[in-house]
Amino acid sequence: MRVCSCWLLVFAVLILSACVPPHSDDDQAIDDDDASADDDLDDDVDDDADDDADDDLDDDSDDDSDDDSDDDSDDDADDDSDDDADDDADDDATPDDDATPDDDATPDDDADDDTAPDDDTTVPVLCYRDADWDGYGDAAISRTFDNECPPGWSLDNTDGNDEDPLTHPGAPELPDDGVDQNGDGFDLVHGDDNGVFVAQTGSDDNPGTMALPKLTIQAGVDLAALTDKVVYVAEGVYDERVTTSVSIFGGYDPVDWSRGPGHDVTISAPLSSDSASAVLIDSPSPLALGQLNIDGGAGGDTIAGVKIVSSAAEIVDCWVYGGAPTPPRETGEAIGVYAEYATTVIANSYLRGGWVAGVLYGEAFGLESVGGGRAIVVDSEALADTVHPSTFGGGSGCGIWVDGPLLLRHSSVDGGEITCQGSDCAAESFGVYAGSFARLEHNDIYAGQDQGDTVPMAVGVIVDRYASAEIVDNVIDGGTADGELGETNAVWAIGPATLADNVLFGGWCKSDFCASFGIEQANYGAVTAVNNTIFAGVAPGSNTHTAGVIIGMAIYLVNNIIDPGQAGDYTAGILSNTASVSAYVAANDIWGGGPGAACLVLDPTHCVTSLDELNACGWYACVQAEANISGDPLFVDPANSDYHLSDGSPCIDAGVDPSPWYDGDLADLDFDGVARPQGAGWDIGAFEFASTEQ
């Protein structure tokens, strides 16, 4: 659990990367600070290699930059003194003197003991756009990259529909929808030849046909696994827990087996004293769950609606509820969908974590994916739900927590409601946590609501230290935090991130000694922000602060509207706390702020209030500042969240071409998909002004 204060004083910023978001699993902490190879960037972990302390683990890259080319036997660059023959110590008195070379005989095998220098030349690779991240690309769109295809691109070009992650070679077929998902030329139509049927009018002694269905889903699954079939389930509530390695589809009429509205199928897990899930997926082959309502019920420390283990699974047109750990207990966790070392696709579904109360420390997740597996969420909703930890405890919620690659598109995410029931209790909620590469596109993300005695914190999107993210065309709200030393953020970029055409609201920090920020950058990765509309947030109490953007490392701010927010103490468009980083600031409109001191830029030495001083680039971290303005952007209806530009806005045609900083797939389109530029130049903000007069 996070236990550190994260609000800022006027002349000093407490870098938030020193704080660890809450999670019960050690492998999901944002920053572990141990000596493992995946945790310390400068940890050469060189103790066991024969070429010693400057080798830089030459088995991870082909640059061979620090390992003396590693092509000489007994080079031992740092152990010229050795008391014993070839003991690889660095405190010896004589060089190693064995007759066996320290290196192997295979050139460029990525080992740290090659006899020949590693080949550091790049190899061009032809990749195909994989817009839906299903591993299969579009043959019509290709690009050459160095060495490997980045996320969103694939070596394979056989995707039948690159906009649909459910359609690709090898995909599990979905029944009775008229779509051939796997490209074999046939759609799956329910029948006795391909399925086992289950109905509440059946018996587990039956053969599982349409005429004689099984009674329980588990009996149907067991038979389907033996006969290489799927399971079709008729309407009704099935009080059971199911373990499956085959696809299960609901929504059928028990009489004629037609499929349509009104034939709801619910899997409701019975009470369990242990941690459990309503549906456990453990399969060597991809499978799907379709048109099911799944309720994890109540039980032990961790309750999940669906648990996926080392499998590839699709959850389509489903409603999934994690459940409620039964109090009293020390810890409790409710998860809609929990994926472990799995590839997970969520489409047209609703995920809800559950209700966690009467515990010392509680957590809730709409989707939690651990172990590095890929997660794809499209056209769905994910809600952490509700956590009520007890006195002296803490609680956290996260709509979507993924430590592997994440594609989130056209979805709604909510970090939930975390309310402490007593004093000395911390509450934190997050909309989306990205632990690897993530692309967030066309989503509505809300951090959640926190009420806690100790450092409540709400963040819309967290980009972890070892992650990177492309965040495009989203509405992201930092939520609310009610409690002293609280903080809200729309985006907390610990690692590198690119943000384009987003509307960001830092949130509402209700108490004294509280702060809200639009974009908070830590010091582990560069941030590029292009054509965003950014509101720092609201912190109306005493000793409160807001800032549109906090600079922590190299940052590029181009064509953004930045509102410094409203706070009792100070507001700043840009908060720059150190001169050791670099900021490029071009064609932004920084306007507003108050009722406290309103600064265009605030650094440890002074508050920049003059536009001339801003563009003169004399403030901390500034490398270049040009064409920035400060004027009312004249939004159409900001009271109702309409941030389009009105005719006469100073932001029209006042921007610059952002292609030197961002040239992604949507670079030439605004939030609404309107082509940029419409007039004589690019507009500032997330929305391009479109008028027949231009």
N, C-alpha and C positions, 0 to 999 in steps of 0.2 A: 504494500500500500504506500502510496505517495505520502510523505510526511513533511515536505519542505515548503516554506513560504515562497511564493512566486510573484508577488507584486513588486513594483518598481518605485524607487525613490527618485527625486528630481534629477539627481546627477549621477546615479549609478543603477545599472541593470543587473539583476541577479539572473544569470544565464540559466534558462530553464532546462538545458540539457543535463544539468546536474541532478535533476529530479527524475524519479522513475515512476511512470504510470502504474496503476495498480494491476496486479495479476498474481494469481496464486501459483502459476507455474514458473519455475526459475528460467526456463528457456524462452519465456516471452517477455522478460524484462527488457525495457528499452536499452539500458546500458548496464552491462553486468560487471565491468571493471575487473574481471578475473583475467587470468593469464592465458586463456584459451586462444587458439589460432584465429577463431572467428570473432574475437572481441577486441583485441588490441591491434590497431593498424600498424604500429611501429614495433610489434613484438616479432622479432625475426625467428624465434623459436628454433634456434640454430644449434642447440646443445648437442644433438645427436648426429649431425651431418659432418662428414670428414673435412669439408672445406670451411667450416667454422663461421665466425661471428659476422662476416660481411656477406654471407651467401644469399640473404634475402629470400630464403625458401624457394630456390630456383625450380622447384617442382610445380609452382603455381603459375609461372609465366615464362615466356620464351625470350625475355629481354636480356638475361644474363648480365645485367648492368653492374652488379656488385660482387660477382663471384669469381673474378679473375679468369673468366672464360672457362674455368673448371676443367681445363683440358690437359693439365699437367698432373702426373702422379705426384703424390706427396706435396702438393702446393701448400696446404695448411697455412693459409695466409696469416692467421693470428696465433699460431702455436709453434713458433720457431724455437721454442725451448721446451724440451720434453725429457722427463727423467726416464721414461720407459719407452720401449719401441712402439711407436704407433698407438699410443693410448689416447690420442686426440685431446690431451689436456693442453691448456694454454699457459701452463706455469713451468714448462720443462726447461732444461738447460741445453739440450741439443735438439736438432731437427729430427723429425720422424725418420726412421731408418729401415722400415720394412721393405721387402722387395715387391710387395703387392701394391699396385696403384690404388689410390683412393677412389678411382672412378671406374665406371663400367665401360663397356665397349660399344654401347649403342648410342649413336649420335642423336641428339635432339629428341629424346624420349620423354622429356618433361621431368626426368628425375633430377635430383640435385647432385648427381655424381657422373655426369657425362664425360667422356674423353674428348669430345669435340664441343666447340662453342654452340650454344643454342642458336637456332635460326630465328632472328628477330624480324624477319621480313613479314609483311602482311600478305594475306591470301584473299583475293576478292571472292565474295560469295554472292550469288544471285538469289535474292529472297523475294517472296511474294507477300503482298499485304494480307495480313490475317486480322481483319477488322473485328471479328467476333472472338478472337483468342482461342479458337477451338483446336488449334494446331495445324490447320489446313488453310492454305492461302488461295487468293484469287489469281488465276492465270493471266488476267488482263492487266494487272497492276504489279509491276516488279521494280526492284531497285537493287543496286549492288552495294554491299557493305563489306567492311574489313573483317575477315576471319569467321564471323558468325552472324546469324540473324538476331536482331534485338527483339524485345517483346513487341508483339503486334505484327511480326513478320515471320514467315515460315519458308523452309526449303521445299515443302510440299505445295503443289498448286492445284490440287484436285477437289477443293471445296465447292460443293454444288450451290451454296448460298452463303456468301461471306458476311452477310448481315445477321445470320441466325446461328447462334452457337449450338442449337439442337440439330442442325443439319450438316452432316459431314460423313465421310467414309468411316464405317465402324460404329456409328452412333446407335444407341438403342432406339428401336422403332417405337413410335407412339401410335396407339390403335385408333382406328375409326376417325381420322382427321383429314384424310385425303392427301396427306403429305408423305412422300418417300424420304424419310430422314437419313437413311444410311446409303442411299444411292444404288440399291440393288435392283431397282426397277419395279418394286412392289410396295404397296402400302399394307400395313398390318390391319387386318379386319378380324374382329373377334370370331372365334370358332373353336370347335372341339379339337381340330387338328393342331392348333397352336397354343391353346390355353387350358388352364384348370379353372373351374368356376366355383365361386363361393357365395352362398346366400344363407340368410338366417332361417330359411325354410329347409335347409339341407341337413346332411348328416356326414360326419367324418368317416363313416363306413361306405359312403357313396363313392363312385369313380371320379367325381369332379367334373362331370359333363354339364351342359346347359340343362338337360333334363333331370339329372341327378347330381346336384352340386354338393360340395363339401360344406360343412357348417362353420369351421373356423379358418381364419386366414392362414394361420401357421400350418394347418393340415394341407391347405392348398399350396403353400410355398414348398413344403417338403416334397409333395408329389411332383410339382413343376420342376424342382431341381433335379429330380431323377429322370424326367422325361424331356428335358430341354424345352420347357414351355414357359409362358408367363401366366400371371394370375389375374382373373377378372372378378371383381367383387360387386355384388348387388347392394342396394341401399340398406342402411341400418347402422346401428352402433355396435361395434365389436369390442368387448371388454377383454383385451388381451395385449400382451407384449409379443412382438414379432421379430424374429431374426431371419433375414432373407439374403439370398444370393441371386434372386431373380426379380424381374420387374413386377410391380403390383399396380393395377389400374382400377379405380373406382368409378362410380357414376352410372351404374347399370340398373335397369329395371329387372326385378327377379322373375318376372313372368315371361316377357318376350326378349329380354336382354338387349333392349334398345338403350342407347346412351343419350343423356340429356339432362337439363336442369331439373331439380326436384328429386334427384336420386342420390342424395348425399351419403357418403360413406365416412364414418368416423371410427378411428382406432383410438380407444380410450384405455390407457394403461392403468391397471389396478394398482392399489397402494403397495409400495415396496419399502422395506426397511433399509435397503441398500441403494447405492447410486445406480441409476438405470435409465433406459430410454424406452419410449414406446415402440420405435422401430430401430433395429440395429442392422446396418448394411455391412456385410463382409463378403465381398465377391471378387473373384479373379477377373470377371468380365464386366464391362460397363452395363449399368441397369438404370431403370427410371421408376420413379413414383409419380403417379398422375391422378389428379382429381380425388385427393384424399384429405380429410381433416384428421390431424394427428395431435393427440393430447398426451403429454408426458406424465400427467397425473401428479402424484405426490410421493415423496419417499426420502431417500438418504441425502447425503451432502450435495450430490450433483444429480440434477434431473434434466433430461433432454427429450425433446420431441423426437428427433432423428439423430442417430449417431452413425457416422460413416467412418470405417476403419480401413485404411490401405486399399481403397477402392475408388472407382470412378462412377459417380452417381449424378443423375439429373432429378431435380425436384420441380415438377411442372404442374401449374394450376392447383397448388396445394395450400392449405392453411395449417401452419405448424405452431403449436404452443408448447413451450418447454415444460412448464409445470410449476410446482412449489415444493421446495424442501420442507419437510415437516419440522417445526420448532418443538422444543428449544434445542439448539445445537450451536457449536462454536462457529462453524462456517457453513454457508449454503450457496449453491450456484444453480441458476436456472438458465437453460440454453435452448433456443428454438432448434437450431441445427448445429451440431458439433461435428467437425470433420478433423480427422487425425491422419496425417500422411495421405491425404486423399485429394482427388480432383473433383471439385464440386461445381455443379451448374444449377443455379436457382433461376427459374423463369416464371413470370406471371404468378408469383406466390406471395404469401404473407407469412412472415416469421416473427414470432413474439417470444421473448425470453421467458418471462414468468413473474411470479410474485415471491419475493424473498423477504421474510420478516422473522423477528424473534431469534436472530442470530447475532453473534458478535461481529462477524464480518461477512458481508454478502455481495454477490456479483450476479449480474444478469446480462445476457447477450442474445441478440437476434440471431446472428451467425458468428460462430467462433471456429476459425480454421487454424490449426497448428501443425507444425512439422514441415512447412515449406510447400505444401500442395497448392495448386492453382485454384482460384475461386473466380467464378463468373456469375455476376448477379445482374439480371436484366428485367426491366418491367416489373419490379417487385417492391415490397415494403419490408423493412426490418426495424423492429422496435425492441429495445432492451427490456422495457416494461418497468417494474417497480421494485425498489430495494428499500427496506426500512430497517437499517442496522440498529442495534441497541446501544445503550450508553457505553462509552469508552471503546467503541468499535469503529467500524467504517464500512462504507459501501461504494460500489462502483458499477456503472453500467456502460455498455458499448453496443451500438446498433450492429456494427460489423467490425469484427476484429480478425484480420488475416495477416499471418506472418510470411506468406508466400506471395506470388504474383496475384494481383487483383484487377479485374475489369468490373467496374460498376457503372451501369448505364441505365438512364431513364427510370430511376428508382427513387424511393423515399426512405430516408434513414433517420432514426430518432434514438438518442442516447438514453432516453427514459427519465424516470423521476427517482431521484435518490434523496431520501429524507431521513435524517438522523432523528432518533427518538429521545436523545438526551445530550448531555454536555460531553466535551472531549471526543467528539465523533467527527470523522472526516467524510465528506461526500464528493464524489467525482463522477463525471459522465462524459462520454465521448461519442460523437456520431460515427466516425470511421477511423480505425487504426490501420495504417499501412506499414507492414514490416519488410516489404520487398518492393519490386517495381509495381506501381499502381497507375491505372488510368481511370479517372473519374470524369464522366461525361454526361451532361444533361440530368443531373440529380438535384433533389431537394434534401439537404442535409441539416439536421438540427442537433445541436450538442446535447440537449437535455436540460433538466432542471435539478439543481443541487441546493440542498439546505443542510448546512452542517456547522457545528461550532468551530471547527478547525479547518482552515484552508480549503474551502469548497472550490472546486475547479470544474469548468465545463469547456470543452474544445470541440469544434465542429469536425476538423480533420487533423490527425496527427500523422506526419511523415517521419518515420523513425530514422535514427542515425545511419543505419546501413541500407536504407531504402531510398527510392527516388520516385517522384510522382509527376504525372502530367494531369493537371486539373483544369478542365475546360467546360464552359457553359453550365456552371452549377450555381445554385443559390445555397449559400452556406451561412448558418446562423450559429454564433457561439453560445447560445442558450442563456441560462440565468444561473447566478451563484449568489446565495444568500448566507453570508457569514463573514466575519472579519478575516482579512488576509486572503480573500477570495480572488478568483481571476476567471475571466472568460476570454476565449480566442475563437475567431473563425477558423484560422489555419495556423497550426504550430509546425513549422518546417524545421525539424532537427537535421534531417538530411536534405539533399538537393530537391528542388521542386520548380516546376514551371506552371504558372497560373495565367490563363487567358480567358477573357470574356466572361468572368464570373461576377456575381453580385455577392459581396461579403459583408456581413454584419458581425462586429466583434462580440455582441451580446449585451447583457444587462447584469451589471454587478451591483447588488442592491445595498450592501452594508458599507460601513466606514472601512478605511484601509483596504480598498478594493481597486481592481484595475481591469480594463477591457481593451483588447487589441484586435485589429483586423488581421494582419499577418505578423506573426512573431517568428523571427528567424534565429535559430541557434547558430553555432559556429562549426558545423560539420558539412555544410554543402551550400553551393551557390543557389540563389533564388532569382528567377526571372518572372516578372509580373507585367503582363501586357494587356492593355484595354480592359482592365477590371474597374468596377465601381465598388469602392471600399469605404465602409463606415466603421469607425473605430469602436463604437459602442457607447454605452451609457453607464456612468458610475456616479450617481448624484450625491453620495455621502461626503463626509469630510475625509481629508487625506486620501483622496481618490485620484486616479490618473487614467487617461485613455490615449492611445496612439494608433494611427492608421497602419503604420508599418514600423517594426523594430528591426534594426539592422544588426546582424551578428556575424556576417561574413560577406563575400562578394555578392552584390545584389544589383539587378538591372530593373529599374522602374520606368516603364515607357507607356505613355498614353492612358494613364490611370486617373480616375477621379478619386481623390482621397479626402475624406471628411474626418477631421481629427477627433470628432466625438464630443461628448458632454461629460465633464467631470468637475468635482468641487475644487480640485487643486490645480492641475494643469492638463492641457490637451496638446497633442502634437501630431502633425501630419506624418512626420518621420522622426523617430527617436533613434539617435546615433550615439552610442555610448563609448565608442572606441575609435581611435584613429588608425588602428592596425588593419582595418578591412577596407574594401573599396566599394564605392557606390556610384553607379551611373544613373542619373536622373534626368529624363528628357520628356518634354511635352506632357507633363502631368498638371492637372488642375487640383491644387491643394487649397481647400476653402472651407471655412466654417470653424467650429470649435468654441468652447466655452462651457459654462460661465466662468471657469477659472482661467488662468493665463493660457492664451491660445498661441501656439507656436507653429510656424510652417515646418521648422526643424528645431529639435531640442537636442543639444549635445552637452557634455559635462561643463562646458565653459559659458554657454549663453543660449538664449532663446532667439531664434531667427524669426523675425516678424516681417521683414521687408522682402519683397519679391526680388529686388535687385540683389540683395545679399544672398538669397537662395541660389540664384543663377550665377553669382560670382564664385560659388563653390569654395568658400573659405571655411566651411564647417567640417567637423570631424568626419572622416571617412570619404569625403567627396572627392571623386576623381574627375567627374565631368557633370556639369549641370547646364541645361540649355532649354530654351523654349518653354519653360514651365510658366503656368499662369495661376492666378488666384482670383476666381470670380464665381458667383452663383451659377451652377450649371443649368439652372432653369429646367428641372425635371418636370414632367407632365403632371404627375400627381403623387408626390412622395408620401403623402399621408396614407395612401392606399398601395404603397410599394410599386408604383409605376415610375421607373427610373429612365424611361425614354427621354430624349432631349426635345425640348420645345423649340419651335422656330425662334431664332435669335439667340440661342445658347452660345456662349463664348467657346464651348467645346467643339462646335461644328467646324470641321476643316482645320482644326488647330493642332492635330496630331502629326506624327511622323510615320513613315513606312517602318513597321516593326520587324520586317523580315530578317535583318541582321541578328535579331535576338530570338525570334520565334518563327518557325516556318512549318509548323505541324499541319496535320490534315485539315484543320478548321481555321487556319491562319487568316484566310481571306473572307471569313464569315463572322458576323457578330453573334450575340447571344441568340437572337431569333432566326439565324440563318440568312440574314440579309447580307448581300455581297458588300465587301469593303474595297476601296472607298466609293461612296456615292457621289461626292461632290468634287471640289478642287483638291481635297486632301483627306487624310484619315481623320475621323472624329476621335475625341477622347472619351473613354468610358466603355462600358460593356455593350452599349446600343449605338449603332450607326443611325444617324438621322436620315430618313428616307423621305424625300419630297419630290413631287413632280416638277418643282421649280428648279431643282438642281440639274 
